[in-house]
Amino acid sequence: MTDELTGGCLCGAVKYTLKPGFRMKPYACHCTDCQKRTGSSFSMHMLVTEADLTVVGELNEGHVIQPNGAISTIAGCAKCLGRIYAANDQRPGVVSLRVGTLDDSMKMSPSAHFWVSSKQPWIIIPEGTPSLETQPQSNEEWIKYVGPDQ
């Protein structure tokens, strides 16, 4: 995961490049917020340094207050509305990149599953893959489950 990665939205109006740098391993989130946001059963994210992400194309933004009080700014393509990443005011300089927008997303698999307390019952978590009923509660726990690749 130290290679340069590229991706973009569905319609191609937004493209991005992620330089090598600080990256966490991808994880699957089964929370009901992600289910409603995506219209799917879960979403995959990868926390990256915002400075390593170069986006070309027009983005629009939406804002959501998370259960912990954090303000999440969701950025997506202004044309097709495909979500690219989210920023959280409690994690300055870090964004949550939507893994499915990567050009090589098929090479990514979640290193952990969070919010399995609200996952769809037909989803089977692979044996040996860490999972939590909610999400990591501290920076140390985040590192434990999806620690950075360098």
Phi, psi and chi 1 to 4 in degrees:
 res  aa     phi    psi   chi1   chi2   chi3   chi4
   1 MET       -   17.3  -64.0 -135.0  -29.8      -
   2 THR   -96.8    0.3   57.0      -      -      -
   3 ASP   -79.6  160.7  -64.1  -25.2      -      -
   4 GLU   -67.4  137.1 -178.6  175.1  -83.4      -
   5 LEU  -117.5  150.0  -60.6  174.7      -      -
   6 THR  -129.0  158.7   58.1      -      -      -
   7 GLY  -171.0 -170.3      -      -      -      -
   8 GLY   174.2 -173.8      -      -      -      -
   9 CYS   -86.9  177.0   67.3      -      -      -
  10 LEU   -63.1  -43.5  178.8   62.3      -      -
  11 CYS   -84.9  -11.6   74.7      -      -      -
  12 GLY    89.1    0.5      -      -      -      -
  13 ALA   -72.7  -23.1      -      -      -      -
  14 VAL  -119.0  128.2  172.2      -      -      -
  15 LYS  -126.5  151.8  -59.1  -81.5 -172.2 -170.9
  16 TYR  -143.4  160.0   66.2   81.3      -      -
  17 THR  -128.0  133.9  -57.5      -      -      -
  18 LEU  -112.5  111.2 -179.9   63.1      -      -
  19 LYS   -69.3  156.0  -62.1 -173.6  -51.1 -168.4
  20 PRO   -58.7  144.2  -22.7   33.0      -      -
  21 GLY   165.4 -153.0      -      -      -      -
  22 PHE   -69.7  122.3  175.3   87.1      -      -
  23 ARG  -144.0  140.3  -59.5  177.4 -168.2  170.7
  24 MET   -92.1  161.7  -57.2  -73.1  -97.3      -
  25 LYS   -72.5  151.3  -64.6  174.1 -171.0  141.5
  26 PRO   -64.3  148.8  -16.3   26.3      -      -
  27 TYR  -139.6  155.5   64.2   91.5      -      -
  28 ALA  -100.9  134.8      -      -      -      -
  29 CYS  -115.2  123.5 -177.6      -      -      -
  30 HIS  -104.9   16.5  -60.5  -92.0      -      -
  31 CYS   -66.5  157.5   76.7      -      -      -
  32 THR   -67.6  -27.7   54.7      -      -      -
  33 ASP   -62.0  -47.0  -74.1   -7.7      -      -
  34 CYS   -64.6  -36.8  -78.4      -      -      -
  35 GLN   -63.2  -42.7  -69.8  178.0   34.8      -
  36 LYS   -70.5  -39.3  -73.7 -178.4 -175.5  -73.6
  37 ARG   -64.6  -36.7 -129.1  178.8 -109.4  133.1
  38 THR   -99.5  -19.4   64.1      -      -      -
  39 GLY    70.6   20.5      -      -      -      -
  40 SER  -128.6 -173.1 -174.1      -      -      -
  41 SER   -86.5  -20.4  -60.4      -      -      -
  42 PHE  -166.7  173.2   63.1   90.7      -      -
  43 SER  -133.7  156.2   60.5      -      -      -
  44 MET  -112.2  135.1  -86.2 -173.2   50.3      -
  45 HIS  -129.5  159.8  -53.6  -89.8      -      -
  46 MET  -143.9  120.8 -177.5  169.4   64.2      -
  47 LEU   -78.6  129.1  -61.6  173.9      -      -
  48 VAL  -136.9  162.4  -58.6      -      -      -
  49 THR   -75.2  128.2  -56.7      -      -      -
  50 GLU   -58.2  -36.0 -172.2  172.2   17.3      -
  51 ALA   -66.0  -21.1      -      -      -      -
  52 ASP   -86.6   -6.3  -68.0  -23.5      -      -
  53 LEU  -103.3  119.5 -175.3   64.2      -      -
  54 THR  -111.5  119.3  -57.8      -      -      -
  55 VAL  -112.4  133.5  179.2      -      -      -
  56 VAL  -120.6  128.3  176.7      -      -      -
  57 GLY   123.3  164.0      -      -      -      -
  58 GLU   -81.3  124.7 -176.3 -177.4   -5.4      -
  59 LEU  -106.5  151.0  -65.5  174.0      -      -
  60 ASN  -114.9  165.3   64.9    7.7      -      -
  61 GLU  -132.3  147.7  -68.5 -176.1   -9.3      -
  62 GLY  -130.7  157.8      -      -      -      -
  63 HIS  -127.6  137.6  -56.0  -81.8      -      -
  64 VAL  -136.7  138.8  176.2      -      -      -
  65 ILE   -92.3  121.5  -62.2  175.7      -      -
  66 GLN   -75.1  161.7  -59.0  -64.7  -36.6      -
  67 PRO   -55.7  -29.8  -26.4   34.4      -      -
  68 ASN   -84.6    3.6   67.8   -4.4      -      -
  69 GLY    94.7   -9.4      -      -      -      -
  70 ALA   -66.0  145.4      -      -      -      -
  71 ILE   -97.4  119.2  -61.3  170.8      -      -
  72 SER  -101.4  126.1 -178.1      -      -      -
  73 THR  -104.1  116.6  -59.8      -      -      -
  74 ILE  -100.8  125.2  -60.3  162.4      -      -
  75 ALA  -113.1  131.3      -      -      -      -
  76 GLY  -148.3  173.5      -      -      -      -
  77 CYS   -63.0  130.3  173.2      -      -      -
  78 ALA   -69.6  -20.4      -      -      -      -
  79 LYS   -91.3  -55.1 -174.2  173.9 -179.3 -179.8
  80 CYS  -100.7   -4.6   71.7      -      -      -
  81 LEU    68.0   14.5  -56.0  179.8      -      -
  82 GLY   -67.6  125.2      -      -      -      -
  83 ARG   -72.9  133.5  178.3  179.3  166.4 -159.7
  84 ILE  -105.7  -49.0  -55.5  -66.0      -      -
  85 TYR  -156.0  169.8   65.8   87.1      -      -
  86 ALA  -132.8  144.8      -      -      -      -
  87 ALA  -114.3  148.6      -      -      -      -
  88 ASN  -125.1  127.5  178.6  -41.1      -      -
  89 ASP   -64.3  -13.5   70.6  -25.3      -      -
  90 GLN   -94.0   -1.2  -65.2 -177.0    7.5      -
  91 ARG  -130.3   67.3  -71.1 -171.0  -48.5 -116.6
  92 PRO   -60.2  138.2   12.2  -17.1      -      -
  93 GLY    85.0   -1.7      -      -      -      -
  94 VAL  -123.0  137.9  174.3      -      -      -
  95 VAL  -124.2  156.7  -63.7      -      -      -
  96 SER  -101.6  101.9  175.9      -      -      -
  97 LEU   -79.8  134.4 -176.6   67.1      -      -
  98 ARG   -75.3  112.1 -178.5   58.7   65.6   81.8
  99 VAL   -61.0  -34.1  172.2      -      -      -
 100 GLY   -64.7  -12.9      -      -      -      -
 101 THR   -86.8   -7.0   64.8      -      -      -
 102 LEU   -69.0  143.4  -71.4  165.9      -      -
 103 ASP   -61.9  -34.1  -67.9  -24.7      -      -
 104 ASP  -109.1   43.0  -97.8  -12.0      -      -
 105 SER   -62.3  -25.5   64.9      -      -      -
 106 MET   -65.4  -17.4  -70.0  177.2   54.6      -
 107 LYS   -82.5   -7.1  -66.8 -178.1  178.3  178.5
 108 MET  -100.3  136.6  -58.2  -73.5 -176.6      -
 109 SER  -136.8  149.7   47.1      -      -      -
 110 PRO   -67.9  135.0   13.9  -17.7      -      -
 111 SER   -85.2  -13.6   64.2      -      -      -
 112 ALA  -158.5  160.3      -      -      -      -
 113 HIS  -123.1  127.8  -69.6 -103.3      -      -
 114 PHE  -114.3  157.7  -59.3  141.8      -      -
 115 TRP    58.7   40.4  -74.8  101.3      -      -
 116 VAL   -69.2  -12.5  -62.4      -      -      -
 117 SER   -63.5  -20.9   60.4      -      -      -
 118 SER  -119.5   16.2   55.1      -      -      -
 119 LYS   -70.4  156.0   77.6  172.0 -177.1   59.3
 120 GLN   -65.1  137.4  -62.8  -63.9  -45.6      -
 121 PRO   -63.4  -21.5   17.5  -25.1      -      -
 122 TRP   -85.3   -7.7   51.0  -94.1      -      -
 123 ILE   -81.6  128.8  -67.8  178.5      -      -
 124 ILE  -106.9  121.3  -52.2  -62.8      -      -
 125 ILE   -78.3  128.8  -53.0  -70.1      -      -
 126 PRO   -57.7  137.9  -22.7   32.3      -      -
 127 GLU   -57.4  135.7 -167.5  171.6  -38.4      -
 128 GLY    88.6   -9.5      -      -      -      -
 129 THR   -86.6  124.6  -57.6      -      -      -
 130 PRO   -58.7  142.3  -19.9   29.9      -      -
 131 SER  -145.3  148.3   62.4      -      -      -
 132 LEU  -125.4  146.5  -67.3  176.6      -      -
 133 GLU   -61.3  -37.4  -70.4  -64.9  -57.8      -
 134 THR  -119.1 -117.1   61.1      -      -      -
 135 GLN  -140.2  166.6   67.5 -177.6   32.5      -
 136 PRO   -56.1  140.0  -26.4   36.0      -      -
 137 GLN   -99.7   -4.1  -60.9  -59.7  -53.7      -
 138 SER  -148.0  164.1   66.9      -      -      -
 139 ASN   -58.8  -37.1  -72.0  -23.1      -      -
 140 GLU   -63.0  -39.8  -67.5   77.0   23.6      -
 141 GLU   -67.4  -40.6  -90.4 -165.0  -67.9      -
 142 TRP   -57.4  -46.3  -81.1   99.4      -      -
 143 ILE   -61.1  -42.6  -63.1  -64.2      -      -
 144 LYS   -57.0  -43.7  174.7 -177.3  174.2 -177.8
 145 TYR   -91.0  -35.2  -69.5  103.9      -      -
 146 VAL  -133.5   30.1  -65.7      -      -      -
 147 GLY   -42.2  153.8      -      -      -      -
 148 PRO   -64.9  144.5   23.4  -30.1      -      -
 149 ASP   -96.8  137.5  -78.2  -19.0      -      -
 150 GLN  -117.9      -  -62.7  -73.5  -15.9      -
